């Protein structure tokens, strides 16, 4: 086995080959063979060891200065995980032994006459029995049988899901597969995803991660997984019990099998990746890998004395992407997951951190240049979460091609128009008109149109979302005015207070046939309005798993530590949930069927070839063109958006929006002589109600017809 590790400030590095516990003979519990590595050569220590086989557990011990004031934290008593480990086993226990510095032992009070340890003194206790271990795996792979789906951006619909939470309560699969990689790729899940109409599954973090100490102390865990230890190793706890028992090779095989089955079903796999920080927390956190290898290189410091971490992630530390080795680590990891694990793309958590240079965010940062030019990454989907917590941290629209970006402006505009504004209007306050919503529905060219040449990115660069893992679910948006995060144990102080939600007058769920039950149907219509805005807008829609069946977190908008029924998708059937599912399927089918909805280029309002119809036009409720003064008039809450296929070969699509609390009579526009067919109405509980509308003669109309629009509703017409 060849081994190499970067530790540029170390004076010596030892590879530690760890024997299974059953074969340990040393009374001290040290069950390892230590091998001194050669070096350093440009900061890299290396060696060759004969006889090492797959399944061998190992780690590193690094010698060097212990000088926290200068940022140096070498402590050979602490076993370190290989940053490039392909597999990691074992759990982290927050014993004092896992910290590089001396910390109080919370399990037993110190003797009365004990001398206090000096601040930041190195801890001499061995951590080997309390930390995860790296594992050697067999890299042999026979290749993929199913081809990559390679879904064009214009056809992409993303489904953000948690490996465990998606299937933990899904009765349609065997108990042993629930909450696992294999369960996610089961027939029942694949059938649900395909029938729904999504193309791409985006998984919350699956890199090996650990919970933070405060969560462990509260009896909770890091459910979401944004606390990475190994950027090359899949999280073993998401594998089946059988695979975990068979060893890391079986865990890798299960992950690859999941990707293979999803590919065979025509579904892409995107990973949510967390390269902005690690699980070692701040200076007082555990000593597990980077901190002991090369603390001043891997982590961003303020340059002062004593050395202090710069935290722009809110997690205690920030990986320093000004350093070539950090950039290399991230790119190497990405290539590994594409080439060896088969994934189709990545969503970068707090992506601004990954592009911070010496003067802040840099759109020409070497890491972003690497993403643009790397031949392995050229064909995969790359998505930025375009903000972090540091100065200048909001950068939506600022990333270069070929990256797409989460569009928080879309989220806020849709929530404001359909929920926050009507909630205020119910108490007599004015809303904010239609300008912001219209801009987002049309593809957010104000954010993503700036490029050289202009408009090159197209509307698909906008990842449109109304909900995500972080925040209220779609059902909770219409049920709660305030967050209810008491279960997190932080006094309800965590999570955002800016939810832009609306309970519709009664906080919390309403029991059937109880006083106030009439509000329930209005809430369901509001969900359908949110769904329509998400699916039918220009851009790339992202659906949060379970929203299609009204998943609730009981008002918790920060369920990062809730690995239980609160966060797991509830698949129990109910007629009204089945209706919502049918609605989402119908809307996604409309999107697929009409190029005018999923155009890959920005609309510019110019006439198309042939009949001269504009590719995008806006109309008043009375059927007249919208004029400049009306865009920001808070009294204007009804608008008609007419889009045409840029190729002028398929029908135009008219989206009629009534955001008022009153019924409005809308005159269908006369852009060019045409007939209109009603494809969907958000008043319908189920799309099957179109049959009733057909019987009553409501499905067909012509320009100039007046149609009554119910309060807070959407209609979609297709030209014939």
VOSE-806456 format. One line per 2 residues: number of its first residue (from 1); their letters; for each residue x, y, z of C-alpha. Coordinates in Angstrom, 3 decimals. Last residue first. Example, Ala and Ser with C-alpha at 12.3 -4.5 7.8 and 13.67 -1.06 7.14 Angstrom:
residues 2
2	SA	13.670 -1.060 7.140 ~ 12.300 -4.500 7.800
***
This chain:
residues 720
720	XX	-55.459 25.990 -29.245 ~ -53.759 28.129 -26.631
718	XX	-53.200 26.578 -23.213 ~ -54.764 28.069 -20.075
716	XX	-53.512 27.874 -16.495 ~ -55.596 29.281 -13.659
714	XX	-54.360 30.447 -10.298 ~ -56.265 31.371 -7.132
712	XX	-56.251 33.693 -4.151 ~ -59.872 34.828 -4.437
710	XX	-61.844 32.997 -7.144 ~ -61.360 34.111 -10.732
708	XX	-64.556 34.709 -12.724 ~ -64.017 34.424 -16.497
706	XX	-64.757 37.142 -19.023 ~ -64.250 36.155 -22.636
704	XX	-62.343 38.662 -24.767 ~ -60.034 36.111 -26.284
702	XX	-61.727 32.720 -26.493 ~ -62.810 30.106 -24.014
700	XX	-62.967 26.398 -23.389 ~ -62.832 24.503 -20.112
698	XX	-65.851 26.106 -18.436 ~ -68.633 24.384 -20.398
696	XX	-70.357 22.948 -17.335 ~ -69.556 19.378 -18.362
694	XX	-65.970 20.384 -18.977 ~ -65.711 21.918 -15.499
692	XX	-66.991 18.657 -14.048 ~ -64.375 16.747 -16.016
690	XX	-61.725 19.242 -14.918 ~ -62.480 18.114 -11.379
688	XX	-60.046 15.271 -12.058 ~ -57.265 17.759 -11.327
686	XX	-58.072 17.324 -7.617 ~ -59.014 19.954 -5.045
684	XX	-59.815 22.255 -7.958 ~ -59.657 25.929 -6.999
682	XX	-56.061 25.899 -8.257 ~ -57.443 25.704 -11.796
680	XX	-55.826 23.626 -14.511 ~ -55.649 23.134 -18.272
678	XX	-58.361 25.616 -19.279 ~ -58.366 25.725 -23.076
676	XX	-58.021 29.086 -24.802 ~ -58.795 29.817 -28.409
674	XX	-56.658 32.037 -30.575 ~ -56.549 35.313 -32.473
672	XX	-53.319 36.992 -31.399 ~ -52.663 38.841 -28.152
670	XX	-56.360 38.954 -27.300 ~ -56.261 38.573 -23.538
668	XX	-58.780 36.640 -21.422 ~ -60.889 39.101 -19.466
666	XX	-60.715 38.436 -15.729 ~ -63.605 38.920 -13.308
664	XX	-62.080 39.166 -9.828 ~ -63.253 37.399 -6.677
662	XX	-61.912 39.007 -3.529 ~ -58.878 38.423 -1.309
660	XX	-56.593 39.431 -4.168 ~ -53.680 37.387 -5.498
658	XX	-55.462 36.442 -8.712 ~ -53.019 34.905 -11.167
656	XX	-53.775 33.881 -14.748 ~ -51.021 31.812 -16.368
654	XX	-51.389 31.685 -20.146 ~ -49.368 29.080 -22.032
652	XX	-48.688 29.339 -25.761 ~ -48.898 26.184 -27.808
650	XX	-45.975 24.545 -29.629 ~ -43.917 25.324 -32.737
648	XX	-43.025 28.979 -32.183 ~ -39.400 27.973 -31.531
646	XX	-39.329 30.359 -28.564 ~ -42.462 28.617 -27.196
644	XX	-44.845 31.302 -26.060 ~ -45.517 32.741 -22.632
642	XX	-48.535 34.754 -21.495 ~ -48.609 36.031 -17.903
640	XX	-51.926 37.448 -16.699 ~ -52.028 39.648 -13.591
638	XX	-54.212 40.279 -10.569 ~ -52.907 41.887 -7.386
636	XX	-52.691 45.518 -8.520 ~ -53.501 47.590 -5.414
634	XX	-49.857 47.525 -4.324 ~ -48.955 49.500 -7.471
632	XX	-45.420 48.452 -8.279 ~ -46.022 47.081 -11.756
630	XX	-49.030 49.253 -12.480 ~ -47.190 52.437 -13.415
628	XX	-45.366 50.722 -16.257 ~ -48.377 49.449 -18.203
626	XX	-49.930 45.977 -18.277 ~ -51.479 45.223 -21.648
624	XX	-55.298 45.172 -21.653 ~ -57.318 42.035 -20.874
622	XX	-59.347 43.580 -18.063 ~ -57.376 41.678 -15.398
620	XX	-54.246 43.253 -16.797 ~ -51.860 41.600 -19.214
618	XX	-48.183 40.694 -19.408 ~ -46.320 39.435 -22.456
616	XX	-43.541 36.928 -23.071 ~ -42.336 35.327 -26.332
614	XX	-44.189 38.014 -28.223 ~ -46.672 36.892 -30.868
612	XX	-45.592 37.750 -34.400 ~ -47.678 35.055 -36.096
610	XX	-44.656 33.425 -37.731 ~ -41.360 34.192 -36.037
608	XX	-41.432 35.456 -32.492 ~ -42.055 39.007 -31.388
606	XX	-39.719 40.374 -28.717 ~ -40.549 40.317 -25.012
604	XX	-37.046 39.245 -23.993 ~ -37.656 35.816 -22.499
602	XX	-34.554 34.136 -21.132 ~ -33.376 30.905 -22.667
600	XX	-33.818 27.256 -21.708 ~ -37.606 27.415 -22.033
598	XX	-39.427 25.218 -19.525 ~ -42.889 26.790 -19.584
596	XX	-43.103 27.666 -23.294 ~ -41.695 24.209 -23.999
594	XX	-45.049 22.738 -22.939 ~ -45.606 19.058 -22.184
592	XX	-43.055 18.668 -19.431 ~ -44.426 21.605 -17.422
590	XX	-47.995 20.409 -17.814 ~ -46.939 16.960 -16.568
588	XX	-45.294 18.625 -13.574 ~ -48.550 20.414 -12.796
586	XX	-50.573 17.217 -13.072 ~ -48.224 15.244 -10.835
584	XX	-48.307 18.026 -8.240 ~ -52.104 18.054 -8.328
582	XX	-52.381 14.279 -7.996 ~ -50.135 14.441 -4.923
580	XX	-52.296 17.197 -3.477 ~ -55.426 15.087 -4.031
578	XX	-53.772 12.073 -2.383 ~ -53.085 14.291 0.620
576	XX	-56.775 15.256 0.721 ~ -57.837 11.596 0.549
574	XX	-55.448 10.448 3.299 ~ -52.649 7.914 3.004
572	XX	-49.938 7.509 5.633 ~ -46.594 8.271 3.948
570	XX	-45.184 10.449 6.697 ~ -41.762 11.676 5.604
568	XX	-39.327 11.601 8.523 ~ -38.596 14.890 10.250
566	XX	-40.994 14.866 13.226 ~ -41.155 11.076 13.122
564	XX	-37.576 10.883 14.384 ~ -34.035 12.016 13.667
562	XX	-34.662 15.573 14.860 ~ -31.388 17.504 15.076
560	XX	-31.625 19.546 11.878 ~ -35.346 20.182 12.390
558	XX	-35.008 23.944 11.944 ~ -38.470 25.202 10.942
556	XX	-40.431 23.182 13.500 ~ -44.116 24.021 12.949
554	XX	-45.465 20.516 13.392 ~ -42.848 19.123 10.986
552	XX	-45.521 18.489 8.361 ~ -45.509 16.576 5.073
550	XX	-48.286 17.707 2.722 ~ -48.165 14.822 0.212
548	XX	-46.262 16.662 -2.556 ~ -44.319 18.470 0.144
546	XX	-42.875 15.111 1.166 ~ -39.435 15.638 -0.308
544	XX	-38.653 19.304 -0.935 ~ -39.306 20.144 -4.579
542	XX	-36.707 22.005 -6.645 ~ -37.825 23.735 -9.837
540	XX	-35.320 24.807 -12.509 ~ -36.119 28.147 -14.139
538	XX	-39.170 29.748 -15.721 ~ -42.097 29.372 -13.339
536	XX	-44.694 26.616 -13.777 ~ -43.482 24.226 -11.079
534	XX	-42.844 26.667 -8.249 ~ -45.742 29.061 -8.836
532	XX	-48.091 26.109 -9.314 ~ -46.982 24.421 -6.102
530	XX	-47.358 27.622 -4.097 ~ -50.869 28.125 -5.457
528	XX	-51.682 24.480 -4.659 ~ -50.515 24.983 -1.098
526	XX	-52.710 28.079 -0.866 ~ -55.652 26.031 -2.109
524	XX	-55.013 23.525 0.663 ~ -55.008 26.314 3.237
522	XX	-58.315 27.612 1.872 ~ -59.790 24.104 2.180
520	XX	-58.644 23.903 5.791 ~ -60.113 27.269 6.782
518	XX	-63.641 25.818 6.742 ~ -62.511 23.614 9.625
516	XX	-62.598 26.670 11.886 ~ -64.728 25.022 14.526
514	XX	-64.065 21.261 14.305 ~ -65.374 18.935 11.598
512	XX	-61.848 17.765 10.802 ~ -59.214 18.837 13.350
510	XX	-57.342 22.033 12.562 ~ -53.550 22.088 12.665
508	XX	-51.614 25.061 14.028 ~ -52.299 28.761 14.486
506	XX	-55.756 29.808 13.296 ~ -56.243 32.812 11.013
504	XX	-54.941 31.673 7.637 ~ -51.769 30.333 9.315
502	XX	-49.674 32.515 7.063 ~ -45.943 32.181 6.333
500	XX	-43.278 34.711 5.388 ~ -40.858 32.662 7.525
498	XX	-38.614 35.460 8.757 ~ -38.074 34.234 12.327
496	XX	-35.404 31.809 11.157 ~ -34.282 28.839 13.209
494	XX	-32.898 28.686 16.728 ~ -34.261 30.677 19.695
492	XX	-37.079 28.223 20.443 ~ -35.540 27.670 23.893
490	XX	-32.628 25.754 22.415 ~ -33.756 22.214 23.230
488	XX	-34.567 21.262 19.650 ~ -38.062 20.094 20.672
486	XX	-39.046 23.711 21.344 ~ -38.742 24.599 17.669
484	XX	-42.239 25.964 17.070 ~ -41.834 28.664 14.430
482	XX	-44.540 31.308 14.079 ~ -47.413 32.066 11.711
480	XX	-48.222 28.389 11.285 ~ -50.545 26.377 9.032
478	XX	-49.972 27.630 5.470 ~ -46.182 27.470 5.662
476	XX	-46.486 24.234 7.639 ~ -47.901 22.399 4.625
474	XX	-45.055 23.649 2.431 ~ -42.490 22.523 4.986
472	XX	-41.051 25.267 7.150 ~ -37.338 26.002 7.120
470	XX	-34.113 24.235 6.145 ~ -34.771 20.999 4.247
468	XX	-36.131 23.115 1.403 ~ -39.262 25.133 0.672
466	XX	-40.386 27.552 -2.031 ~ -37.674 26.652 -4.488
464	XX	-36.429 27.853 -7.847 ~ -32.924 26.850 -8.826
462	XX	-32.128 29.760 -11.141 ~ -29.405 28.826 -13.615
460	XX	-32.232 27.363 -15.704 ~ -33.250 30.942 -16.558
458	XX	-30.391 31.322 -19.052 ~ -26.689 31.483 -18.277
456	XX	-25.739 33.382 -21.434 ~ -28.066 36.338 -20.761
454	XX	-25.304 38.845 -21.549 ~ -22.108 37.726 -23.305
452	XX	-20.374 37.961 -20.904 ~ -22.725 37.485 -17.988
450	XX	-25.422 39.297 -16.033 ~ -28.744 37.612 -16.828
448	XX	-28.852 35.546 -13.639 ~ -30.050 38.058 -11.065
446	XX	-32.129 40.557 -13.060 ~ -33.026 37.722 -15.437
444	XX	-34.993 36.144 -12.612 ~ -36.746 33.499 -14.778
442	XX	-40.123 35.002 -15.713 ~ -41.850 33.707 -12.582
440	XX	-39.259 35.533 -10.471 ~ -39.754 38.891 -12.170
438	XX	-43.536 38.492 -12.010 ~ -43.414 37.785 -8.268
436	XX	-41.343 40.909 -7.640 ~ -43.580 43.189 -9.689
434	XX	-47.003 41.871 -8.599 ~ -48.142 44.239 -5.878
432	XX	-46.642 44.718 -2.439 ~ -49.610 44.226 -0.142
430	XX	-51.621 46.822 1.714 ~ -52.664 46.286 5.331
428	XX	-56.326 45.826 6.318 ~ -56.006 42.854 8.668
426	XX	-56.785 40.247 6.000 ~ -54.382 42.227 3.826
424	XX	-51.553 41.310 6.188 ~ -52.190 37.593 5.770
422	XX	-52.759 38.159 2.072 ~ -49.289 39.782 1.841
420	XX	-47.463 37.120 3.863 ~ -49.041 34.120 2.123
418	XX	-49.397 34.122 -1.664 ~ -47.325 37.150 -2.635
416	XX	-44.785 36.976 0.185 ~ -44.206 33.225 -0.070
414	XX	-43.668 33.456 -3.822 ~ -41.332 36.446 -3.559
412	XX	-39.338 34.969 -0.662 ~ -38.638 31.677 -2.388
410	XX	-37.781 33.363 -5.695 ~ -35.387 35.761 -3.944
408	XX	-33.797 32.736 -2.280 ~ -32.705 31.466 -5.693
406	XX	-30.459 28.439 -5.188 ~ -27.784 28.713 -7.836
404	XX	-26.764 27.095 -11.118 ~ -23.111 26.779 -11.987
402	XX	-21.820 26.502 -15.547 ~ -21.209 29.400 -15.580
400	XX	-20.056 31.955 -13.043 ~ -21.499 32.714 -9.603
398	XX	-22.858 36.146 -8.693 ~ -26.594 35.590 -9.143
396	XX	-27.202 35.208 -5.414 ~ -24.084 36.522 -3.676
394	XX	-25.085 37.141 -0.057 ~ -21.950 36.767 2.099
392	XX	-20.470 40.206 1.575 ~ -18.951 39.923 5.039
390	XX	-19.293 36.364 6.382 ~ -22.365 34.249 7.128
388	XX	-22.513 32.330 3.833 ~ -24.387 32.773 0.565
386	XX	-24.920 31.409 -2.924 ~ -26.002 27.826 -2.218
384	XX	-24.323 26.814 -5.420 ~ -25.400 24.101 -7.873
382	XX	-23.176 22.089 -10.202 ~ -24.695 19.509 -12.562
380	XX	-22.236 17.114 -14.168 ~ -20.678 17.021 -17.637
378	XX	-17.606 19.173 -17.117 ~ -16.712 17.651 -13.754
376	XX	-14.312 15.066 -15.169 ~ -12.837 17.530 -17.681
374	XX	-12.038 20.130 -14.988 ~ -12.330 23.607 -16.513
372	XX	-15.342 25.265 -14.912 ~ -15.047 23.519 -11.540
370	XX	-11.344 24.383 -11.397 ~ -12.087 28.010 -12.232
368	XX	-14.547 27.994 -9.330 ~ -11.849 26.639 -7.016
366	XX	-9.286 29.093 -8.367 ~ -11.578 32.061 -7.528
364	XX	-12.781 34.009 -10.561 ~ -16.146 34.837 -8.952
362	XX	-14.159 36.146 -5.945 ~ -15.871 36.529 -2.570
360	XX	-13.729 38.327 -0.004 ~ -10.485 40.246 -0.476
358	XX	-7.997 37.514 0.462 ~ -9.994 34.959 -1.474
356	XX	-13.387 33.486 -0.658 ~ -14.783 31.167 -3.312
354	XX	-15.523 28.079 -1.226 ~ -17.064 30.230 1.503
352	XX	-19.538 31.629 -1.035 ~ -20.721 28.050 -1.592
350	XX	-22.490 27.810 1.759 ~ -23.457 24.189 0.926
348	XX	-22.447 23.192 -2.582 ~ -25.097 21.191 -4.470
346	XX	-23.396 18.494 -6.477 ~ -23.773 16.514 -9.674
344	XX	-24.400 13.242 -11.439 ~ -23.108 10.640 -8.993
342	XX	-21.348 7.496 -10.167 ~ -19.419 6.485 -7.048
340	XX	-16.029 5.963 -8.689 ~ -15.872 8.651 -11.374
338	XX	-18.304 11.251 -10.073 ~ -17.739 10.796 -6.338
336	XX	-13.991 10.608 -6.862 ~ -13.922 13.724 -9.048
334	XX	-15.695 15.708 -6.360 ~ -13.291 14.521 -3.669
332	XX	-10.230 15.388 -5.749 ~ -11.695 18.846 -6.400
330	XX	-12.310 19.436 -2.688 ~ -8.881 18.197 -1.607
328	XX	-7.128 20.187 -4.334 ~ -8.822 23.413 -3.233
326	XX	-7.712 22.710 0.331 ~ -4.185 21.932 -0.832
324	XX	-4.042 25.144 -2.880 ~ -4.852 27.331 0.156
322	XX	-7.112 30.364 -0.318 ~ -9.964 27.917 0.186
320	XX	-9.376 27.947 3.937 ~ -11.853 25.565 5.553
318	XX	-13.964 27.513 8.028 ~ -14.383 26.699 11.714
316	XX	-16.869 27.107 14.549 ~ -20.035 26.075 12.714
314	XX	-21.564 29.459 11.895 ~ -20.060 29.258 8.421
312	XX	-18.070 32.502 8.251 ~ -15.914 31.529 11.243
310	XX	-12.410 32.966 11.177 ~ -10.416 30.891 13.655
308	XX	-8.173 32.725 16.092 ~ -4.402 32.771 16.353
306	XX	-3.085 34.453 19.499 ~ -1.700 36.385 17.797
304	XX	-3.479 37.661 14.695 ~ -3.673 36.242 11.168
302	XX	-7.471 35.828 11.352 ~ -7.403 32.098 10.693
300	XX	-9.032 29.984 7.959 ~ -8.503 26.283 8.558
298	XX	-6.598 23.736 6.454 ~ -3.246 25.511 6.446
296	XX	-2.993 26.699 10.055 ~ -4.331 23.427 11.473
294	XX	-2.042 21.086 9.586 ~ -2.536 17.440 10.534
292	XX	-3.927 17.799 14.061 ~ -6.748 20.203 13.240
290	XX	-7.343 18.528 9.890 ~ -8.188 15.142 11.448
288	XX	-9.927 14.390 14.757 ~ -9.043 16.815 17.549
286	XX	-12.395 17.744 19.097 ~ -13.627 21.327 19.563
284	XX	-12.229 24.132 21.727 ~ -10.605 25.869 18.757
282	XX	-13.925 25.723 16.934 ~ -15.883 22.776 15.525
280	XX	-13.935 19.686 14.384 ~ -16.825 18.502 12.171
278	XX	-15.497 20.235 9.064 ~ -16.248 23.503 7.285
276	XX	-16.998 24.904 3.807 ~ -16.696 21.591 1.953
274	XX	-20.242 20.461 2.755 ~ -21.719 18.529 -0.163
272	XX	-25.398 18.065 -1.108 ~ -25.166 15.164 -3.526
270	XX	-26.970 14.905 -6.865 ~ -28.320 11.617 -8.247
268	XX	-30.042 11.453 -11.654 ~ -33.133 9.375 -12.393
266	XX	-33.726 7.429 -15.620 ~ -34.863 4.251 -13.854
264	XX	-31.564 2.550 -14.690 ~ -29.828 5.568 -13.194
262	XX	-31.751 5.124 -9.947 ~ -30.791 1.452 -9.836
260	XX	-27.109 2.136 -10.469 ~ -26.957 4.965 -7.923
258	XX	-28.434 2.718 -5.239 ~ -26.089 -0.108 -6.200
256	XX	-23.155 2.260 -5.870 ~ -24.247 3.076 -2.327
254	XX	-24.760 -0.593 -1.516 ~ -21.358 -1.503 -2.939
252	XX	-19.640 1.150 -0.859 ~ -21.337 -0.208 2.279
250	XX	-20.321 -3.741 1.285 ~ -16.690 -2.704 0.987
248	XX	-16.908 -0.986 4.355 ~ -17.723 -4.206 6.198
246	XX	-20.122 -7.155 6.078 ~ -21.824 -6.024 9.297
244	XX	-22.490 -2.587 7.818 ~ -23.920 -4.199 4.691
242	XX	-26.256 -6.432 6.713 ~ -27.451 -3.549 8.878
240	XX	-28.373 -1.670 5.714 ~ -26.330 1.366 4.771
238	XX	-27.254 4.847 5.982 ~ -25.075 4.444 9.101
236	XX	-21.989 4.062 6.870 ~ -21.912 7.691 5.752
234	XX	-20.096 7.443 2.446 ~ -16.354 8.141 2.601
232	XX	-14.504 10.601 0.342 ~ -15.121 13.880 2.186
230	XX	-14.671 12.318 5.615 ~ -15.421 14.244 8.829
228	XX	-18.454 16.252 7.728 ~ -20.876 18.128 9.970
226	XX	-23.869 19.056 7.786 ~ -25.503 15.640 8.284
224	XX	-29.200 16.599 8.407 ~ -29.863 14.463 11.472
222	XX	-27.054 15.824 13.627 ~ -28.034 14.084 16.857
220	XX	-30.098 14.590 20.008 ~ -29.774 13.467 23.635
218	XX	-29.127 17.022 24.825 ~ -25.455 16.276 25.587
216	XX	-25.129 14.665 22.162 ~ -26.468 17.830 20.563
214	XX	-23.994 20.014 22.457 ~ -21.138 17.713 21.331
212	XX	-21.831 17.969 17.591 ~ -22.966 14.882 15.708
210	XX	-20.630 13.067 13.282 ~ -20.335 12.927 9.506
208	XX	-19.287 10.574 6.713 ~ -20.317 12.115 3.383
206	XX	-24.007 11.464 2.683 ~ -25.168 15.067 3.015
204	XX	-28.781 15.729 1.905 ~ -29.538 13.910 -1.313
202	XX	-30.691 15.637 -4.503 ~ -32.758 13.267 -6.641
200	XX	-33.094 14.330 -10.279 ~ -35.825 13.744 -12.847
198	XX	-39.072 14.445 -11.013 ~ -42.379 13.532 -12.640
196	XX	-44.444 12.261 -9.723 ~ -44.894 8.909 -11.450
194	XX	-41.129 8.584 -11.714 ~ -40.473 9.526 -8.104
192	XX	-43.207 7.290 -6.692 ~ -42.205 4.328 -8.849
190	XX	-38.579 4.724 -7.804 ~ -39.592 4.809 -4.152
188	XX	-41.739 1.669 -4.470 ~ -39.101 -0.209 -6.452
186	XX	-36.387 0.347 -3.871 ~ -33.510 2.754 -4.559
184	XX	-34.058 4.773 -1.390 ~ -34.365 1.532 0.530
182	XX	-30.961 0.339 -0.653 ~ -29.348 3.565 0.518
180	XX	-31.030 3.102 3.871 ~ -33.836 4.497 6.038
178	XX	-36.109 1.511 5.499 ~ -34.401 -1.496 3.935
176	XX	-34.670 -3.876 6.917 ~ -38.358 -2.994 7.365
174	XX	-39.202 -4.219 3.881 ~ -40.615 -1.597 1.480
172	XX	-44.203 -0.399 1.015 ~ -44.534 0.661 4.633
170	XX	-42.517 3.818 4.094 ~ -41.826 5.215 7.556
168	XX	-38.011 5.354 7.365 ~ -38.096 5.831 3.592
166	XX	-37.534 9.527 2.933 ~ -36.065 10.306 6.348
164	XX	-33.033 8.068 6.035 ~ -31.706 9.141 2.665
162	XX	-32.899 12.731 3.101 ~ -34.522 14.225 0.012
160	XX	-34.441 17.205 -2.348 ~ -36.347 16.378 -5.540
158	XX	-35.030 18.319 -8.547 ~ -36.920 18.768 -11.824
156	XX	-34.656 18.948 -14.884 ~ -36.075 19.218 -18.389
154	XX	-34.405 22.523 -19.353 ~ -31.257 21.467 -17.509
152	XX	-30.870 18.534 -19.869 ~ -31.049 15.117 -18.138
150	XX	-27.798 13.182 -18.537 ~ -29.406 9.833 -17.569
148	XX	-26.009 8.244 -16.845 ~ -25.792 4.849 -18.450
146	XX	-26.775 1.669 -16.569 ~ -24.159 -1.099 -16.388
144	XX	-21.480 0.845 -14.549 ~ -17.936 -0.401 -14.298
142	XX	-16.238 -3.488 -12.891 ~ -14.738 -1.730 -9.884
140	XX	-11.553 -2.552 -7.977 ~ -10.729 0.107 -5.364
138	XX	-10.598 -2.446 -2.517 ~ -10.959 -0.549 0.740
136	XX	-8.518 0.566 3.437 ~ -10.326 1.902 6.511
134	XX	-10.026 5.168 8.442 ~ -10.931 4.981 12.122
132	XX	-13.607 6.837 14.094 ~ -12.654 8.234 17.516
130	XX	-12.978 7.065 21.141 ~ -10.711 4.030 21.424
128	XX	-7.746 5.644 19.673 ~ -7.869 8.900 21.648
126	XX	-4.708 8.409 23.701 ~ -4.400 10.739 26.696
124	XX	-1.612 13.343 26.621 ~ -3.759 16.483 26.423
122	XX	-1.847 19.549 25.254 ~ -2.271 22.617 27.480
120	XX	-4.635 25.235 26.056 ~ -5.012 26.995 29.431
118	XX	-2.912 25.416 32.163 ~ -4.541 22.454 33.866
116	XX	-6.041 23.159 37.276 ~ -4.212 21.506 40.172
114	XX	-6.244 18.811 41.889 ~ -6.673 19.173 45.676
112	XX	-10.450 18.772 45.651 ~ -10.237 15.828 43.298
110	XX	-11.858 16.489 39.906 ~ -15.606 15.862 39.466
108	XX	-16.488 12.823 37.337 ~ -18.267 12.419 33.982
106	XX	-17.714 16.020 32.881 ~ -13.973 15.543 32.549
104	XX	-12.673 19.075 32.142 ~ -10.706 19.773 28.961
102	XX	-6.981 19.403 28.270 ~ -6.180 20.288 24.667
100	XX	-6.200 17.969 21.667 ~ -9.699 16.780 22.492
98	XX	-10.755 13.179 21.872 ~ -9.557 11.948 25.300
96	XX	-12.018 14.177 27.157 ~ -14.745 11.716 26.013
94	XX	-17.150 12.966 23.381 ~ -17.594 9.604 21.708
92	XX	-17.097 9.538 17.947 ~ -18.356 6.386 16.298
90	XX	-16.657 3.641 14.362 ~ -15.859 3.114 10.732
88	XX	-14.547 5.316 7.917 ~ -14.244 4.432 4.238
86	XX	-12.525 5.936 1.220 ~ -10.097 7.807 3.474
84	XX	-8.705 10.947 1.769 ~ -8.773 13.192 4.855
82	XX	-7.121 10.315 6.794 ~ -8.618 10.292 10.284
80	XX	-6.296 11.277 13.110 ~ -5.332 9.354 16.244
78	XX	-4.593 11.811 19.056 ~ -1.621 11.211 21.345
76	XX	0.624 12.568 18.594 ~ -0.549 16.139 19.309
74	XX	0.178 18.842 16.754 ~ -1.897 21.966 17.332
72	XX	-0.120 24.915 15.703 ~ -2.278 28.067 15.406
70	XX	0.421 30.417 16.698 ~ -1.292 30.848 20.064
68	XX	-2.141 27.144 19.895 ~ 1.564 26.202 20.080
66	XX	1.999 22.430 20.204 ~ 4.901 22.003 17.808
64	XX	5.253 18.774 15.858 ~ 4.323 15.113 15.809
62	XX	1.393 13.684 13.852 ~ -0.279 10.352 14.492
60	XX	-2.188 8.978 11.538 ~ -5.015 6.477 11.131
58	XX	-5.672 2.889 10.150 ~ -8.209 0.099 9.892
56	XX	-7.380 -2.663 7.423 ~ -10.500 -3.901 5.630
54	XX	-8.786 -4.273 2.287 ~ -5.272 -5.587 2.682
52	XX	-1.900 -4.227 3.804 ~ 0.892 -6.695 3.103
50	XX	3.668 -4.290 2.230 ~ 3.831 -0.672 3.353
48	XX	5.035 2.160 1.110 ~ 5.691 5.656 2.437
46	XX	4.744 9.314 2.358 ~ 4.761 12.641 4.167
44	XX	3.747 15.649 2.067 ~ 4.654 19.236 3.004
42	XX	6.637 19.973 -0.164 ~ 8.429 16.687 0.429
40	XX	8.257 15.970 4.132 ~ 9.286 13.372 4.279
38	XX	9.284 9.678 4.974 ~ 6.626 7.991 7.091
36	XX	7.259 6.293 10.432 ~ 5.226 3.109 10.871
34	XX	3.190 2.472 14.008 ~ 1.478 -0.872 14.601
32	XX	-1.704 -0.613 16.582 ~ -3.780 -2.045 19.379
30	XX	-3.182 0.495 22.089 ~ -5.526 -0.726 24.832
28	XX	-2.914 -0.146 27.553 ~ -2.826 -3.867 28.242
26	XX	-1.392 -4.460 24.749 ~ -2.790 -7.653 23.295
24	XX	-5.326 -6.466 20.756 ~ -6.582 -9.283 18.564
22	XX	-10.285 -9.039 19.490 ~ -10.113 -5.263 19.163
20	XX	-9.185 -5.548 15.509 ~ -5.607 -4.437 14.838
18	XX	-4.900 -0.820 13.912 ~ -2.238 0.164 11.400
16	XX	-0.923 3.557 12.503 ~ 0.950 5.633 9.922
14	XX	3.335 7.929 11.750 ~ 4.164 11.534 10.918
12	XX	7.191 13.531 12.048 ~ 8.216 17.193 12.443
10	XX	4.847 18.512 11.283 ~ 4.267 21.958 9.754
8	XX	3.478 20.717 6.227 ~ 1.156 17.876 7.135
6	XX	-0.200 16.468 3.844 ~ -0.637 12.706 3.773
4	XX	0.736 9.958 1.562 ~ 0.380 6.172 1.609
2	XX	1.238 3.474 -0.879 ~ 0.000 0.000 0.000
***
